Amino acid sequence: MVAYIKVGHVASHRQIPHELNFTHDWEAYIDPVDDAKLELFIEKVVFTLHDTFQQPVRGKWSVIYKP
């Protein structure tokens, strides 16, 4: 089975800075290109951020789908 996925991210500037001085909200995502049911073969997604981030390795084990 071959399934093509799109990996991307969206960043938006925060109108009110976070208490830890964060200036942006950030969301990463994967989407199927051809309407494949990703939940059938992707168990988790792990993102490795720069070492300066708290918890630079972050995983997502439950899938959240947006219409």
Buried (B, 14 or more C-beta within 10 A) or exposed (E): EEBEBEEEEEEEEEEEEEEEEEEEEEEBBEBBEEEBEBEEEBEEBEEEEEEEEEEEEEEBEEEEEEE
